[in-house]
């Protein structure tokens, strides 16, 4: 049997088919339908419809009884959707028409009145904003949970010394707590970007209709208030046609995942035998099918990999919008799948990290041994010489010669004798060893943003206060 519908008895969509004389091709029907993915925001669609019906009653377009019948039926439909009893139809294209068609089946002609003064264009723009607002709140809570986990580990290991790196070469000693607080700061900026995105998103397009507004005496401020929006959008053309709020969210997500990918890369390095800095619990790792000794850090590896996926969604949405004339175009149906997948990916990655980070156990001795390599306190020796009156460039040269001697003899600066150090400068005295130890090095950086354990604990305390104010 052919998939092509008979043209003798057109089977057009009853919601909009009055102008058509033949049925939509079966393939085109499947190709243009979005119900398989946009049913995700059925709750938001019903929420918007209830607000719209309430407003139509207030302005006299619907009677009180009609409004009550619509709201009762919509709530019953919502219950059926939640229970998995609702039958979605591709022939009805999208979530909006599926729900409206079922509403009309249940309450008759009154159901057909619900769409007065609105269009699917402003309806979907409203639904997406409501959905994204809900998801942003969930994501914001997960970022906060992850940051709380970071703070707990940073506080616990505020004095645990590890090497700090530049160019992945040992640079200066830092503390593990200080390093984790750098992750915290990244996430704080990500959180701020997310909240900024929510603020701009939180405007109601409902009532913009297809593109020009409506002739009905609607009250857009009322529907905005009922739906928890700050205010209605100010231009009907812009209201239905732009998806910059979705692009902005994906921009936030790309930055968040970029930061989490950097964290993942460090976790992967640190768990390797070559670094051996930390241990991840077995529940966040997997083994090898052939090599029984392997313990693979799959969670951070997968988060690192998903960064490319989210970056791709950002580029996809930017490309989607780049050449669209005003107002709405069918292209915009393509916004949902990348947006939905970005939401899911971000939530999963945050959940994985928020569960995993508090369970990290640093290997303090391995970290300390690594910090003893690479002359991590060389800058401290230079600073010491400057404090003794040596110009910095001269001090730099003196320390360079000291390091060369250490490479020849296999000694770290802190392991050299006073006499050995004094051959490079006679201003060096016994107090030099106060700054050449790892503890002395980190303790000396006792200022805001420094790696001194005292500063790490103060940073943790300040961060907890900030989180409590969210």
C-alpha positions in Angstrom: 0.0 0.0 0.0 1.3 3.5 -0.8 2.1 5.9 2.0 0.6 8.7 -0.1 -2.9 9.7 1.1 -5.8 9.6 -1.4 -6.6 13.0 -3.0 -10.2 12.0 -3.5 -10.9 12.6 0.1 -8.4 15.1 1.5 -7.2 14.4 5.0 -6.0 17.9 5.9 -5.2 19.0 9.4 -8.6 20.2 10.8 -6.8 22.9 12.8 -5.6 24.8 9.7 -6.7 22.8 6.6 -9.6 25.0 5.4 -7.5 26.6 2.7 -6.1 23.3 1.3 -7.7 21.1 -1.4 -5.5 18.1 -1.0 -4.0 16.2 1.8 -0.4 16.7 3.0 1.9 14.1 1.6 2.6 11.5 4.2 6.3 12.0 4.0 6.0 15.8 4.3 3.7 15.2 7.2 6.4 13.3 9.0 9.1 15.6 7.9 7.4 18.8 9.1 6.0 17.4 12.4 7.7 18.2 15.7 5.4 16.5 18.2 8.0 13.7 18.7 10.2 16.1 20.5 8.2 19.2 21.4 5.8 17.2 23.5 8.6 17.7 26.1 7.1 21.0 27.0 3.5 19.9 27.2 3.2 21.1 30.8 4.4 24.6 29.8 1.9 24.6 26.8 -0.9 23.8 29.2 0.3 26.4 31.7 0.3 29.0 29.0 -3.1 28.0 27.7 -4.6 28.3 31.2 -3.2 31.8 31.6 -4.5 32.7 28.2 -8.0 31.4 29.0 -8.0 33.2 32.3 -7.1 36.5 30.5 -9.7 35.9 27.7 -12.3 35.5 30.5 -11.2 38.7 32.2 -11.5 40.8 29.0 -14.9 39.2 28.1 -13.9 37.0 25.2 -14.8 33.9 27.1 -17.5 33.4 29.7 -16.6 32.3 33.2 -18.1 28.9 32.5 -16.2 28.5 29.3 -12.9 29.4 31.1 -13.6 26.9 33.8 -14.5 24.2 31.3 -11.2 24.8 29.4 -9.1 24.9 32.6 -10.7 21.7 34.0 -10.2 19.9 30.7 -6.6 21.1 30.3 -5.7 19.8 33.8 -7.3 16.5 33.0 -5.2 16.3 29.8 -2.1 17.1 31.8 -2.9 14.2 34.2 -3.3 11.8 31.2 0.0 13.0 29.8 1.7 12.4 33.1 0.2 9.0 33.3 1.3 8.1 29.8 -2.3 7.7 28.6 -2.2 10.5 26.1 -2.0 9.5 22.4 0.2 11.8 20.4 -0.5 12.2 16.7 2.1 13.1 14.1 -0.8 14.2 11.9 -1.5 17.0 14.3 2.1 18.2 13.9 3.0 19.5 17.3 2.3 19.6 21.0 0.0 22.6 20.6 -2.4 21.1 18.1 -2.4 17.7 19.8 -3.5 19.3 23.1 -6.0 21.7 21.4 -7.5 18.9 19.4 -7.9 16.7 22.5 -9.4 19.7 24.3 -12.0 20.2 21.6 -12.9 16.4 21.7 -13.6 16.7 25.4 -15.5 20.0 25.6 -16.7 20.6 22.1 -16.9 24.1 20.5 -15.6 25.8 23.7 -12.3 24.2 23.1 -12.0 25.9 19.7 -12.3 29.3 21.4 -9.1 28.9 23.3 -6.9 30.0 20.4 -8.6 33.3 20.1 -6.1 36.2 20.2 -3.0 34.0 19.8 -1.0 32.0 17.3 1.2 29.0 17.4 4.0 31.5 16.8 3.6 33.3 20.1 2.5 30.1 21.8 5.7 28.2 21.0 7.8 31.2 21.9 6.1 31.4 25.2 6.3 27.6 25.8 10.1 27.5 25.1 10.7 30.4 27.5 8.7 28.8 30.2 10.4 25.4 29.7 13.9 27.0 29.6 13.2 29.1 32.7 12.3 25.9 34.6 15.4 24.1 33.3 17.6 27.1 34.2 16.4 27.0 37.8 17.3 23.2 37.9 20.7 23.8 36.4 21.5 26.7 38.7 20.7 24.5 41.6 23.1 21.8 40.3 25.9 24.4 39.8 25.4 25.4 43.4 25.6 21.8 44.5 28.8 21.2 42.6 30.3 24.4 44.1 29.3 23.3 47.6 31.1 20.0 46.9 34.2 21.8 45.7 34.2 24.0 48.9 34.1 20.9 51.1 37.2 19.4 49.5 39.0 22.7 49.3 38.5 23.3 53.0 39.6 19.8 53.9 42.8 20.0 51.9 43.6 23.7 52.3 47.2 22.9 53.4 47.9 20.0 51.1 50.8 21.0 48.8 50.9 20.2 45.1 52.9 21.6 42.2 51.3 24.5 40.3 51.9 24.4 36.6 52.3 26.7 33.6 52.8 25.0 30.2 52.2 21.8 32.2 55.7 22.3 33.7 56.2 22.7 37.4 56.1 26.4 38.2 55.4 27.1 41.9 54.0 25.2 44.8 50.3 25.7 45.5 47.8 24.0 47.7 45.2 21.5 46.5 42.5 23.6 48.1 43.7 26.7 46.3 43.6 24.8 43.0 40.0 23.7 43.6 39.0 27.2 44.4 40.1 28.2 40.9 37.4 25.7 39.7 34.9 27.3 42.0 35.6 30.8 40.5 35.0 29.5 37.0 31.7 28.1 38.0 30.7 31.3 39.7 31.1 33.2 36.5 29.1 30.5 34.7 26.4 30.8 37.2 26.3 34.6 36.7 26.0 34.1 32.9 23.1 31.7 33.5 21.2 34.1 35.7 21.7 36.9 33.2 20.3 34.7 30.5 17.3 33.9 32.6 16.6 37.6 33.2 16.6 38.4 29.5 14.5 35.3 28.8 11.9 36.1 31.3 9.6 38.2 29.1 6.2 37.1 27.8 5.7 36.8 24.0 2.1 35.7 24.5 -0.3 37.9 22.7 2.1 38.8 19.9 0.0 36.4 17.9 1.3 35.4 14.4 3.5 38.5 14.0 1.4 41.7 14.3 -0.5 41.4 17.5 -4.3 40.8 17.6 -7.5 42.9 17.2 -9.0 41.3 20.3 -8.9 43.3 23.6 -6.3 41.1 25.2 -4.3 42.0 28.4 -0.7 40.9 27.8 0.4 42.3 31.2 -2.1 40.0 32.9 -0.9 36.8 31.1 2.7 37.9 31.8 1.9 38.2 35.5 0.0 34.9 35.6 3.0 33.1 34.0 5.6 34.7 36.3 7.2 36.8 33.5 8.7 40.2 34.4 6.7 41.9 31.6 5.4 41.4 28.1 7.8 41.6 25.2 7.7 45.0 23.4 7.6 44.2 19.7 5.3 41.5 18.2 7.6 40.8 15.2 10.6 40.3 17.4 8.6 38.3 20.0 7.8 35.4 17.6 10.9 35.4 15.4 14.0 35.5 17.5 15.6 32.7 19.4 18.5 34.6 20.9 17.6 33.5 24.4 18.2 29.9 23.3 21.5 30.9 21.7 22.5 32.7 24.8 21.7 29.6 26.9 23.8 27.5 24.6 26.6 30.1 24.8 26.5 29.7 28.6 26.5 25.9 28.2 29.5 26.0 25.9 31.5 28.0 28.4 30.3 25.9 31.3 31.3 22.7 29.5 34.6 24.3 28.4 35.4 24.9 32.1 34.3 21.4 33.1 36.4 20.0 30.3 39.4 21.7 31.7 38.6 20.3 35.1 38.1 16.9 33.5 41.5 17.1 31.8 43.2 17.7 35.1 41.3 14.9 36.8 42.3 12.5 34.0 46.0 13.6 34.3 45.9 13.4 38.1 44.6 9.8 38.1 47.2 8.6 35.7 50.2 6.5 37.0 52.5 9.2 35.8 50.9 11.9 38.1 49.2 9.7 40.7 47.8 12.8 42.5 44.3 11.7 43.3 42.1 8.7 43.6 38.6 8.5 42.2 36.1 6.1 43.7 35.5 2.9 41.7 31.8 3.9 41.1 32.9 6.7 38.8 35.4 4.6 36.8 35.3 1.6 34.6 37.8 -1.2 33.7 39.2 -2.6 30.5 37.9 -5.7 28.7 41.4 -6.9 28.1 43.7 -5.2 30.6 42.7 -6.2 34.2 44.9 -3.6 35.8 43.1 -0.7 34.2 40.9 1.8 36.1 39.6 4.3 33.6 38.3 7.8 34.6 35.3 7.5 32.3 33.2 10.2 33.9 35.6 13.1 33.3 36.6 11.7 29.9 32.9 11.7 28.9 32.3 15.2 30.2 35.4 16.3 28.2 33.9 14.7 25.1 30.4 16.2 25.6 31.9 19.7 25.3 32.2 19.2 21.6 28.6 18.2 21.4 27.4 21.3 23.2 29.7 23.6 21.2 28.1 22.0 18.1 24.6 22.9 19.3 25.7 26.5 19.8 27.0 26.7 16.2 23.9 25.0 15.0 21.6 27.6 16.5 23.7 30.5 15.4 23.6 29.2 11.9 19.9 28.5 12.1 19.1 32.2 12.8 21.8 33.9 10.8 19.7 34.5 7.5 16.1 34.5 8.7 14.0 37.5 7.7 11.3 38.6 10.1 9.1 37.2 11.4 8.6 33.5 12.1 9.9 30.9 9.7 9.6 27.1 9.8 13.4 27.0 10.2 12.8 27.7 13.9 11.3 24.3 14.4 15.0 23.2 14.3 15.8 25.1 17.5 14.3 22.6 19.9 16.4 19.4 19.5 19.8 21.1 19.9 18.4 23.2 22.8 16.8 20.2 24.5 20.0 18.1 24.1 22.1 20.9 25.5 19.8 21.1 28.5 20.1 17.3 29.1 23.8 17.2 28.6 24.5 20.1 31.0 22.3 18.6 33.7 23.9 15.2 33.3 27.4 16.5 33.4 26.7 18.7 36.4 25.1 15.8 38.3 28.1 13.6 37.6 30.5 16.2 38.8 28.5 17.2 41.8 28.4 13.5 42.9 32.0 12.8 42.1 34.0 15.9 43.2 33.3 15.5 47.0 34.6 11.9 46.7 38.0 12.9 45.4 40.9 11.8 47.6 44.2 13.5 47.0 47.5 11.5 47.4 49.4 14.0 49.5 52.7 12.3 49.4 52.7 12.0 45.6 51.7 15.6 45.2 54.5 16.7 47.6 57.1 14.6 45.8 56.1 16.1 42.5 56.3 19.6 44.0 59.9 18.9 45.0 60.8 18.3 41.4 61.3 21.1 38.9 62.7 23.7 41.4 59.2 25.0 42.3 60.7 27.5 44.9 63.0 29.2 42.4 60.8 32.3 42.3 60.9 32.4 46.1 64.7 32.5 46.0 64.6 35.3 43.5 62.1 37.2 45.7 64.4 36.6 48.7 67.4 38.1 46.8 65.3 41.2 45.8 64.4 41.7 49.5 68.2 41.7 50.2 68.7 44.5 47.7 69.6 42.6 44.5 67.8 44.0 41.4 65.3 41.5 40.1 67.0 40.9 36.8 70.3 40.1 38.6 68.4 37.9 41.0 66.8 36.1 38.1 70.3 35.3 36.7 71.6 34.2 40.1 68.7 31.8 40.6 69.1 30.5 37.0 72.7 29.5 37.9 71.6 27.9 41.1 69.0 25.8 39.2 71.7 24.8 36.7 73.9 23.6 39.6 70.9 21.7 41.0 70.4 19.9 37.7 74.1 18.9 37.7 74.0 17.7 41.2 70.5 16.3 41.4 69.6 18.6 44.2 66.5 20.8 44.8 67.2 24.3 46.0 66.0 23.4 49.5 68.4 20.4 49.5 71.5 22.5 48.8 73.8 23.6 51.7 74.2 27.2 52.6 77.7 27.2 51.2 76.5 25.8 47.9 73.9 28.6 47.6 76.4 31.3 48.7 78.7 30.5 45.8 76.1 32.3 43.6 75.5 35.3 45.9 77.1 36.3 49.2 73.9 38.0 50.4 72.3 34.6 50.9 72.1 33.7 54.6 70.7 30.9 56.8 67.2 32.5 56.7 66.9 31.5 53.0 65.7 28.1 54.0 62.5 29.7 55.4 61.4 30.5 51.9 62.9 27.5 50.1 60.6 24.9 51.8 57.3 24.1 50.2 55.4 25.2 53.3 57.3 28.5 53.5 56.6 29.1 49.8 52.8 28.7 50.0 52.6 30.4 53.4 54.4 33.5 52.0 51.6 34.2 49.5 49.2 35.4 52.2 47.0 37.9 50.4 43.6 37.9 48.8 43.7 35.3 46.0 47.0 33.8 47.2 47.6 30.1 47.8 48.4 30.4 51.5 46.3 28.0 53.5 44.9 30.8 55.6 43.7 32.6 52.4 42.2 29.4 51.1 40.1 29.0 54.2 39.0 32.6 54.1 38.1 32.2 50.4 36.0 29.1 51.3 34.2 31.1 54.1 33.5 34.0 51.7 32.2 31.6 49.0 29.8 29.9 51.4 28.4 33.2 52.3 27.9 34.0 48.6 26.1 30.7 48.0 23.8 31.3 50.9 22.6 34.5 49.4 21.6 32.9 46.1 
